[in-house]
């Protein structure tokens, strides 16, 4: 299988973790022009112009990380990473949804500040909101840890895979779980798994390169995608001028629905 991906993408990270947990071989590829939303060839695989996208065979490509995880689990059910109990499965989906929307938006906003130099006069205020909301979500996630030590139920599984990239990324942005907390101990257990260790190592190699992308943004060669929860967070956190400035400079983008008809 071919996985179009970026090592820093939390959506891509959870797909890679699951593929590795299943022992499935795959090749990674970073689409050119993805940062500008401009790659007609890749748009055939994912009209959203995002990663990840999984090319299963010549006739089938899947996009959206949740859809990809569901396919992998359905097609390769061993080892099972989805709980057998219906309620536990629903709880895993709930954890994934919260992380993919609310948690991702905070980390994404912090990336706007750190890597792309957004809101230079409002950094402290935006980080204060991000820190407060990260702590709230980490407290919520800590309550999802079961007596087994995992979020997914009796064993490591779906919810752990989906939450891990976001909690790890918080540490990169300076908001790691409190040392010694249940969430911090859970993260230590997560890191000990080879599938997670390899995936996190790939992400950390991108911290320095990401710091050099701001120049591309100013030159108009890179556009950050502002969609749904990301846009909501930036406005709610007090960064509406970031959005307005990005529109004026044409260095933010939204989903281009015409690609769905191409």
Phi and psi in degrees as GROMACS dihedral restraints (atoms count N, CA, C in turn):
[ dihedral_restraints ]
;  ai    aj    ak    al  type     phi  dphi    fc
    3     4     5     6     1  -109.5    20    10
    4     5     6     7     1   124.9    20    10
    6     7     8     9     1  -110.5    20    10
    7     8     9    10     1   112.8    20    10
    9    10    11    12     1   -79.3    20    10
   10    11    12    13     1   126.9    20    10
   12    13    14    15     1  -161.1    20    10
   13    14    15    16     1   166.5    20    10
   15    16    17    18     1  -132.4    20    10
   16    17    18    19     1   132.3    20    10
   18    19    20    21     1   -56.2    20    10
   19    20    21    22     1   -26.1    20    10
   21    22    23    24     1   -86.8    20    10
   22    23    24    25     1   -10.8    20    10
   24    25    26    27     1   -73.4    20    10
   25    26    27    28     1   121.2    20    10
   27    28    29    30     1   -64.6    20    10
   28    29    30    31     1   -31.4    20    10
   30    31    32    33     1   -64.7    20    10
   31    32    33    34     1   -42.5    20    10
   33    34    35    36     1   -68.3    20    10
   34    35    36    37     1   -35.6    20    10
   36    37    38    39     1   -61.5    20    10
   37    38    39    40     1   -42.7    20    10
   39    40    41    42     1   -68.8    20    10
   40    41    42    43     1   -31.8    20    10
   42    43    44    45     1   -66.6    20    10
   43    44    45    46     1   -44.5    20    10
   45    46    47    48     1   -63.6    20    10
   46    47    48    49     1   -39.6    20    10
   48    49    50    51     1   -60.4    20    10
   49    50    51    52     1   -45.2    20    10
   51    52    53    54     1   -66.6    20    10
   52    53    54    55     1   -43.1    20    10
   54    55    56    57     1   -57.4    20    10
   55    56    57    58     1   -41.9    20    10
   57    58    59    60     1   -70.7    20    10
   58    59    60    61     1   -37.6    20    10
   60    61    62    63     1   -63.4    20    10
   61    62    63    64     1   -32.7    20    10
   63    64    65    66     1   -82.4    20    10
   64    65    66    67     1    -8.8    20    10
   66    67    68    69     1    72.2    20    10
   67    68    69    70     1    28.1    20    10
   69    70    71    72     1   -93.5    20    10
   70    71    72    73     1   137.1    20    10
   72    73    74    75     1   -84.1    20    10
   73    74    75    76     1   143.7    20    10
   75    76    77    78     1  -156.2    20    10
   76    77    78    79     1   157.2    20    10
   78    79    80    81     1  -112.6    20    10
   79    80    81    82     1   137.2    20    10
   81    82    83    84     1   -99.9    20    10
   82    83    84    85     1   144.9    20    10
   84    85    86    87     1  -145.3    20    10
   85    86    87    88     1   135.7    20    10
   87    88    89    90     1   -98.0    20    10
   88    89    90    91     1   116.4    20    10
   90    91    92    93     1   -64.9    20    10
   91    92    93    94     1   134.2    20    10
   93    94    95    96     1   -71.4    20    10
   94    95    96    97     1   147.2    20    10
   96    97    98    99     1    74.4    20    10
   97    98    99   100     1     4.3    20    10
   99   100   101   102     1   -62.3    20    10
  100   101   102   103     1   -35.7    20    10
  102   103   104   105     1   -68.1    20    10
  103   104   105   106     1   -20.1    20    10
  105   106   107   108     1  -103.4    20    10
  106   107   108   109     1    -0.3    20    10
  108   109   110   111     1    66.0    20    10
  109   110   111   112     1    30.8    20    10
  111   112   113   114     1  -133.8    20    10
  112   113   114   115     1    88.1    20    10
  114   115   116   117     1  -161.3    20    10
  115   116   117   118     1    96.4    20    10
  117   118   119   120     1   -63.1    20    10
  118   119   120   121     1   -33.7    20    10
  120   121   122   123     1   -66.5    20    10
  121   122   123   124     1   -46.4    20    10
  123   124   125   126     1   -68.8    20    10
  124   125   126   127     1   -31.2    20    10
  126   127   128   129     1   -59.4    20    10
  127   128   129   130     1   -24.1    20    10
  129   130   131   132     1   -66.1    20    10
  130   131   132   133     1   -29.1    20    10
  132   133   134   135     1   -86.8    20    10
  133   134   135   136     1   -39.0    20    10
  135   136   137   138     1  -145.6    20    10
  136   137   138   139     1    98.3    20    10
  138   139   140   141     1   -64.1    20    10
  139   140   141   142     1   -12.7    20    10
  141   142   143   144     1   -74.0    20    10
  142   143   144   145     1   -15.6    20    10
  144   145   146   147     1    58.7    20    10
  145   146   147   148     1    47.3    20    10
  147   148   149   150     1  -130.1    20    10
  148   149   150   151     1   169.9    20    10
  150   151   152   153     1  -113.7    20    10
  151   152   153   154     1   152.7    20    10
  153   154   155   156     1   -95.0    20    10
  154   155   156   157     1   166.1    20    10
  156   157   158   159     1  -141.2    20    10
  157   158   159   160     1   135.4    20    10
  159   160   161   162     1  -112.2    20    10
  160   161   162   163     1   115.3    20    10
  162   163   164   165     1   -86.5    20    10
  163   164   165   166     1   105.6    20    10
  165   166   167   168     1   -77.1    20    10
  166   167   168   169     1   -43.9    20    10
  168   169   170   171     1  -157.7    20    10
  169   170   171   172     1  -174.1    20    10
  171   172   173   174     1   -60.8    20    10
  172   173   174   175     1   -23.5    20    10
  174   175   176   177     1  -106.8    20    10
  175   176   177   178     1    -7.8    20    10
  177   178   179   180     1  -136.0    20    10
  178   179   180   181     1   122.5    20    10
  180   181   182   183     1  -127.0    20    10
  181   182   183   184     1   136.9    20    10
  183   184   185   186     1  -115.0    20    10
  184   185   186   187     1   139.7    20    10
  186   187   188   189     1  -131.7    20    10
  187   188   189   190     1   167.2    20    10
  189   190   191   192     1    83.6    20    10
  190   191   192   193     1   118.8    20    10
  192   193   194   195     1   -60.6    20    10
  193   194   195   196     1   -36.8    20    10
  195   196   197   198     1   -65.5    20    10
  196   197   198   199     1   -43.4    20    10
  198   199   200   201     1   -61.1    20    10
  199   200   201   202     1   -40.9    20    10
  201   202   203   204     1   -64.6    20    10
  202   203   204   205     1   -44.8    20    10
  204   205   206   207     1   -60.4    20    10
  205   206   207   208     1   -42.1    20    10
  207   208   209   210     1   -63.4    20    10
  208   209   210   211     1   -40.5    20    10
  210   211   212   213     1   -62.6    20    10
  211   212   213   214     1   -47.5    20    10
  213   214   215   216     1   -59.2    20    10
  214   215   216   217     1   -44.6    20    10
  216   217   218   219     1   -66.4    20    10
  217   218   219   220     1   -38.7    20    10
  219   220   221   222     1   -70.2    20    10
  220   221   222   223     1   -41.4    20    10
  222   223   224   225     1   -79.1    20    10
  223   224   225   226     1   -29.1    20    10
  225   226   227   228     1  -131.7    20    10
  226   227   228   229     1    76.2    20    10
  228   229   230   231     1   -73.0    20    10
  229   230   231   232     1    -6.3    20    10
  231   232   233   234     1  -119.7    20    10
  232   233   234   235     1   129.2    20    10
  234   235   236   237     1   -71.3    20    10
  235   236   237   238     1   146.4    20    10
  237   238   239   240     1   -71.3    20    10
  238   239   240   241     1   126.1    20    10
  240   241   242   243     1  -112.1    20    10
  241   242   243   244     1    -0.7    20    10
  243   244   245   246     1  -110.4    20    10
  244   245   246   247     1   129.9    20    10
  246   247   248   249     1   -60.1    20    10
  247   248   249   250     1   152.9    20    10
  249   250   251   252     1   -75.3    20    10
  250   251   252   253     1   -33.4    20    10
  252   253   254   255     1   -71.8    20    10
  253   254   255   256     1   133.6    20    10
  255   256   257   258     1   -62.6    20    10
  256   257   258   259     1   -39.8    20    10
  258   259   260   261     1   -68.7    20    10
  259   260   261   262     1   -39.1    20    10
  261   262   263   264     1   -64.9    20    10
  262   263   264   265     1   -37.5    20    10
  264   265   266   267     1   -62.0    20    10
  265   266   267   268     1   -42.8    20    10
  267   268   269   270     1   -63.9    20    10
  268   269   270   271     1   -38.7    20    10
  270   271   272   273     1   -65.2    20    10
  271   272   273   274     1   -37.3    20    10
  273   274   275   276     1   -63.8    20    10
  274   275   276   277     1   -42.0    20    10
  276   277   278   279     1   -63.1    20    10
  277   278   279   280     1   -38.5    20    10
  279   280   281   282     1   -63.0    20    10
  280   281   282   283     1   -45.1    20    10
  282   283   284   285     1   -61.9    20    10
  283   284   285   286     1   -43.8    20    10
  285   286   287   288     1   -60.9    20    10
  286   287   288   289     1   -44.4    20    10
  288   289   290   291     1   -62.7    20    10
  289   290   291   292     1   -44.7    20    10
  291   292   293   294     1   -62.1    20    10
  292   293   294   295     1   -43.4    20    10
  294   295   296   297     1   -68.0    20    10
  295   296   297   298     1   -42.0    20    10
  297   298   299   300     1   -71.2    20    10
  298   299   300   301     1   -19.1    20    10
  300   301   302   303     1  -109.5    20    10
  301   302   303   304     1   -72.7    20    10
  303   304   305   306     1   -67.8    20    10
  304   305   306   307     1   -45.4    20    10
  306   307   308   309     1   -71.2    20    10
  307   308   309   310     1   -43.2    20    10
  309   310   311   312     1   -59.1    20    10
  310   311   312   313     1   -38.3    20    10
  312   313   314   315     1   -63.1    20    10
  313   314   315   316     1   -37.4    20    10
  315   316   317   318     1   -67.3    20    10
  316   317   318   319     1   -49.8    20    10
  318   319   320   321     1   -62.3    20    10
  319   320   321   322     1   -38.5    20    10
  321   322   323   324     1   -62.9    20    10
  322   323   324   325     1   -43.4    20    10
  324   325   326   327     1   -62.3    20    10
  325   326   327   328     1   -38.9    20    10
  327   328   329   330     1   -65.4    20    10
  328   329   330   331     1   -33.5    20    10
  330   331   332   333     1   -66.5    20    10
  331   332   333   334     1   -36.7    20    10
  333   334   335   336     1   -58.1    20    10
  334   335   336   337     1   -40.0    20    10
  336   337   338   339     1   -74.1    20    10
  337   338   339   340     1   -50.9    20    10
  339   340   341   342     1   -75.0    20    10
  340   341   342   343     1   -45.5    20    10
  342   343   344   345     1   -94.4    20    10
  343   344   345   346     1   -27.3    20    10
  345   346   347   348     1  -113.7    20    10
  346   347   348   349     1     2.5    20    10
  348   349   350   351     1    65.2    20    10
  349   350   351   352     1    26.0    20    10
  351   352   353   354     1   -71.4    20    10
  352   353   354   355     1   152.5    20    10
  354   355   356   357     1    49.5    20    10
  355   356   357   358     1    55.7    20    10
  357   358   359   360     1   -60.2    20    10
  358   359   360   361     1   -24.7    20    10
  360   361   362   363     1   -93.9    20    10
  361   362   363   364     1     1.6    20    10
  363   364   365   366     1  -132.8    20    10
  364   365   366   367     1    19.9    20    10
  366   367   368   369     1   -61.6    20    10
  367   368   369   370     1   -48.6    20    10
  369   370   371   372     1   -61.3    20    10
  370   371   372   373     1   -41.3    20    10
  372   373   374   375     1   -67.1    20    10
  373   374   375   376     1   -42.7    20    10
  375   376   377   378     1   -67.5    20    10
  376   377   378   379     1   -39.7    20    10
  378   379   380   381     1   -67.1    20    10
  379   380   381   382     1   -32.1    20    10
  381   382   383   384     1   -64.3    20    10
  382   383   384   385     1   -43.5    20    10
  384   385   386   387     1   -63.9    20    10
  385   386   387   388     1   -45.3    20    10
  387   388   389   390     1   -61.0    20    10
  388   389   390   391     1   -42.2    20    10
  390   391   392   393     1   -64.3    20    10
  391   392   393   394     1   -43.0    20    10
  393   394   395   396     1   -65.0    20    10
  394   395   396   397     1   -44.7    20    10
  396   397   398   399     1   -73.7    20    10
  397   398   399   400     1   -32.8    20    10
  399   400   401   402     1   -61.4    20    10
  400   401   402   403     1   -43.8    20    10
  402   403   404   405     1   -61.4    20    10
  403   404   405   406     1   -39.6    20    10
  405   406   407   408     1   -64.0    20    10
  406   407   408   409     1   -44.9    20    10
  408   409   410   411     1   -69.5    20    10
  409   410   411   412     1   -34.6    20    10
  411   412   413   414     1   -67.2    20    10
  412   413   414   415     1   -36.0    20    10
  414   415   416   417     1   -63.7    20    10
  415   416   417   418     1   -40.1    20    10
  417   418   419   420     1   -64.6    20    10
  418   419   420   421     1   -44.2    20    10
  420   421   422   423     1   -64.4    20    10
  421   422   423   424     1   -37.0    20    10
  423   424   425   426     1   -60.7    20    10
  424   425   426   427     1   -35.2    20    10
  426   427   428   429     1   -71.7    20    10
  427   428   429   430     1   -14.6    20    10
  429   430   431   432     1   -84.9    20    10
  430   431   432   433     1   -10.2    20    10
  432   433   434   435     1   -71.5    20    10
  433   434   435   436     1   125.8    20    10
  435   436   437   438     1   -86.5    20    10
  436   437   438   439     1   167.8    20    10
  438   439   440   441     1   -54.0    20    10
  439   440   441   442     1   -24.4    20    10
  441   442   443   444     1   -67.7    20    10
  442   443   444   445     1   -18.3    20    10
  444   445   446   447     1    97.2    20    10
  445   446   447   448     1    -3.1    20    10
  447   448   449   450     1  -116.6    20    10
  448   449   450   451     1   159.3    20    10
  450   451   452   453     1   -83.8    20    10
  451   452   453   454     1   -22.2    20    10
  453   454   455   456     1   -85.1    20    10
  454   455   456   457     1    -3.0    20    10
  456   457   458   459     1   126.1    20    10
  457   458   459   460     1  -132.0    20    10
  459   460   461   462     1   -72.7    20    10
  460   461   462   463     1   -24.9    20    10
  462   463   464   465     1  -134.0    20    10
  463   464   465   466     1   164.6    20    10
  465   466   467   468     1   -56.4    20    10
  466   467   468   469     1   139.2    20    10
  468   469   470   471     1  -173.4    20    10
  469   470   471   472     1  -147.1    20    10
  471   472   473   474     1   -50.6    20    10
  472   473   474   475     1   -55.5    20    10
  474   475   476   477     1   -63.5    20    10
  475   476   477   478     1   -38.0    20    10
  477   478   479   480     1   -63.8    20    10
  478   479   480   481     1   -42.8    20    10
  480   481   482   483     1   -61.5    20    10
  481   482   483   484     1   -41.3    20    10
  483   484   485   486     1   -77.2    20    10
  484   485   486   487     1   -30.1    20    10
  486   487   488   489     1   -84.6    20    10
  487   488   489   490     1   -29.6    20    10
  489   490   491   492     1   -54.9    20    10
  490   491   492   493     1   -48.1    20    10
  492   493   494   495     1   -60.3    20    10
  493   494   495   496     1   -35.3    20    10
  495   496   497   498     1   -72.8    20    10
  496   497   498   499     1   -41.6    20    10
  498   499   500   501     1   -67.0    20    10
  499   500   501   502     1   -40.2    20    10
  501   502   503   504     1   -62.0    20    10
  502   503   504   505     1   -44.6    20    10
  504   505   506   507     1   -64.3    20    10
  505   506   507   508     1   -31.2    20    10
  507   508   509   510     1   -58.3    20    10
  508   509   510   511     1   -37.5    20    10
  510   511   512   513     1   -64.0    20    10
  511   512   513   514     1   -38.6    20    10
  513   514   515   516     1   -61.2    20    10
  514   515   516   517     1   -35.4    20    10
  516   517   518   519     1   -91.1    20    10
  517   518   519   520     1     5.6    20    10
  519   520   521   522     1    92.8    20    10
  520   521   522   523     1    15.5    20    10
  522   523   524   525     1  -128.7    20    10
  523   524   525   526     1    50.2    20    10
  525   526   527   528     1   -67.0    20    10
  526   527   528   529     1   155.5    20    10
  528   529   530   531     1   -58.5    20    10
  529   530   531   532     1   151.2    20    10
  531   532   533   534     1   -58.9    20    10
  532   533   534   535     1   131.5    20    10
  534   535   536   537     1   -57.9    20    10
  535   536   537   538     1   131.3    20    10
  537   538   539   540     1    88.5    20    10
  538   539   540   541     1    -8.9    20    10
  540   541   542   543     1   -71.1    20    10
  541   542   543   544     1   164.0    20    10
  543   544   545   546     1   -62.1    20    10
  544   545   546   547     1   -34.8    20    10
  546   547   548   549     1   -70.0    20    10
  547   548   549   550     1   -37.3    20    10
  549   550   551   552     1   -65.3    20    10
  550   551   552   553     1   -41.0    20    10
  552   553   554   555     1   -67.1    20    10
  553   554   555   556     1   -37.8    20    10
  555   556   557   558     1   -61.0    20    10
  556   557   558   559     1   -43.3    20    10
  558   559   560   561     1   -62.9    20    10
  559   560   561   562     1   -37.1    20    10
  561   562   563   564     1   -61.6    20    10
  562   563   564   565     1   -41.7    20    10
  564   565   566   567     1   -65.5    20    10
  565   566   567   568     1   -39.5    20    10
  567   568   569   570     1   -61.1    20    10
  568   569   570   571     1   -48.1    20    10
  570   571   572   573     1   -60.8    20    10
  571   572   573   574     1   -25.2    20    10
  573   574   575   576     1   -74.1    20    10
  574   575   576   577     1   -14.6    20    10
  576   577   578   579     1   -80.0    20    10
  577   578   579   580     1   130.3    20    10
  579   580   581   582     1   -55.0    20    10
  580   581   582   583     1   -38.3    20    10
  582   583   584   585     1   -61.4    20    10
  583   584   585   586     1   -39.4    20    10
  585   586   587   588     1   -77.4    20    10
  586   587   588   589     1   -43.3    20    10
  588   589   590   591     1   -57.9    20    10
  589   590   591   592     1   -44.7    20    10
  591   592   593   594     1   -64.6    20    10
  592   593   594   595     1   -42.0    20    10
  594   595   596   597     1   -67.9    20    10
  595   596   597   598     1   -42.9    20    10
  597   598   599   600     1   -65.9    20    10
  598   599   600   601     1   -37.1    20    10
  600   601   602   603     1   -62.8    20    10
  601   602   603   604     1   -39.2    20    10
  603   604   605   606     1   -63.2    20    10
  604   605   606   607     1   -40.7    20    10
  606   607   608   609     1   -64.0    20    10
  607   608   609   610     1   -41.8    20    10
  609   610   611   612     1   -68.9    20    10
  610   611   612   613     1   -22.5    20    10
  612   613   614   615     1   -68.0    20    10
  613   614   615   616     1   -15.0    20    10
  615   616   617   618     1   -96.2    20    10
  616   617   618   619     1    -4.0    20    10
  618   619   620   621     1   -60.6    20    10
  619   620   621   622     1   -48.5    20    10
  621   622   623   624     1   -68.2    20    10
  622   623   624   625     1   -48.0    20    10
  624   625   626   627     1   -58.0    20    10
  625   626   627   628     1   -35.7    20    10
  627   628   629   630     1   -63.0    20    10
  628   629   630   631     1   -31.0    20    10
  630   631   632   633     1   -69.1    20    10
  631   632   633   634     1   -13.4    20    10
  633   634   635   636     1  -100.4    20    10
  634   635   636   637     1     1.9    20    10
  636   637   638   639     1   -83.3    20    10
  637   638   639   640     1   -16.7    20    10
  639   640   641   642     1   -56.8    20    10
  640   641   642   643     1   -35.0    20    10
  642   643   644   645     1   -64.6    20    10
  643   644   645   646     1   -36.7    20    10
  645   646   647   648     1   -67.1    20    10
  646   647   648   649     1   -35.4    20    10
  648   649   650   651     1   -63.3    20    10
  649   650   651   652     1   -47.2    20    10
  651   652   653   654     1   -65.0    20    10
  652   653   654   655     1   -29.6    20    10
  654   655   656   657     1   -82.6    20    10
  655   656   657   658     1    -2.6    20    10
  657   658   659   660     1    79.4    20    10
  658   659   660   661     1    13.6    20    10
  660   661   662   663     1   -94.2    20    10
  661   662   663   664     1    -4.6    20    10
  663   664   665   666     1  -138.7    20    10
  664   665   666   667     1   132.4    20    10
  666   667   668   669     1  -128.6    20    10
  667   668   669   670     1   127.1    20    10
  669   670   671   672     1   -86.4    20    10
  670   671   672   673     1   136.3    20    10
  672   673   674   675     1   -85.2    20    10
  673   674   675   676     1   122.6    20    10
  675   676   677   678     1  -104.6    20    10
  676   677   678   679     1   101.1    20    10
  678   679   680   681     1  -128.2    20    10
  679   680   681   682     1   150.2    20    10
  681   682   683   684     1    24.9    20    10
  682   683   684   685     1   -98.1    20    10
  684   685   686   687     1   -64.9    20    10
  685   686   687   688     1   -31.6    20    10
  687   688   689   690     1   -67.1    20    10
  688   689   690   691     1   -45.3    20    10
  690   691   692   693     1   -63.3    20    10
  691   692   693   694     1   -42.6    20    10
  693   694   695   696     1   -58.9    20    10
  694   695   696   697     1   -45.9    20    10
  696   697   698   699     1   -64.7    20    10
  697   698   699   700     1   -45.2    20    10
  699   700   701   702     1   -60.9    20    10
  700   701   702   703     1   -39.7    20    10
  702   703   704   705     1   -71.6    20    10
  703   704   705   706     1   -45.1    20    10
  705   706   707   708     1   -63.0    20    10
  706   707   708   709     1   -34.7    20    10
  708   709   710   711     1   -78.1    20    10
  709   710   711   712     1    -6.4    20    10
  711   712   713   714     1    99.4    20    10
  712   713   714   715     1    19.1    20    10
  714   715   716   717     1  -110.4    20    10
  715   716   717   718     1    33.7    20    10
  717   718   719   720     1   -60.4    20    10
  718   719   720   721     1   -28.3    20    10
  720   721   722   723     1   -66.7    20    10
  721   722   723   724     1   -25.2    20    10
  723   724   725   726     1   -63.5    20    10
  724   725   726   727     1   -43.5    20    10
  726   727   728   729     1   -66.9    20    10
  727   728   729   730     1   -45.3    20    10
  729   730   731   732     1   -64.3    20    10
  730   731   732   733     1   -41.3    20    10
  732   733   734   735     1   -65.5    20    10
  733   734   735   736     1   -39.6    20    10
  735   736   737   738     1   -65.6    20    10
  736   737   738   739     1   -36.6    20    10
  738   739   740   741     1   -66.5    20    10
  739   740   741   742     1   -41.2    20    10
  741   742   743   744     1   -65.4    20    10
  742   743   744   745     1   -38.0    20    10
  744   745   746   747     1   -89.9    20    10
  745   746   747   748     1    -5.2    20    10
  747   748   749   750     1    57.6    20    10
  748   749   750   751     1    42.1    20    10
  750   751   752   753     1  -119.5    20    10
  751   752   753   754     1    20.9    20    10
  753   754   755   756     1  -126.0    20    10
  754   755   756   757     1   159.1    20    10
  756   757   758   759     1  -142.1    20    10
  757   758   759   760     1   163.4    20    10
  759   760   761   762     1  -125.2    20    10
  760   761   762   763     1   169.7    20    10
  762   763   764   765     1   -63.0    20    10
  763   764   765   766     1   130.6    20    10
  765   766   767   768     1   -96.1    20    10
  766   767   768   769     1   101.2    20    10
  768   769   770   771     1   -69.2    20    10
  769   770   771   772     1   -15.8    20    10
  771   772   773   774     1   -65.0    20    10
  772   773   774   775     1   -22.3    20    10
  774   775   776   777     1   -69.3    20    10
  775   776   777   778     1   -19.8    20    10
  777   778   779   780     1   -75.2    20    10
  778   779   780   781     1   -16.4    20    10
  780   781   782   783     1  -106.7    20    10
  781   782   783   784     1    -4.4    20    10
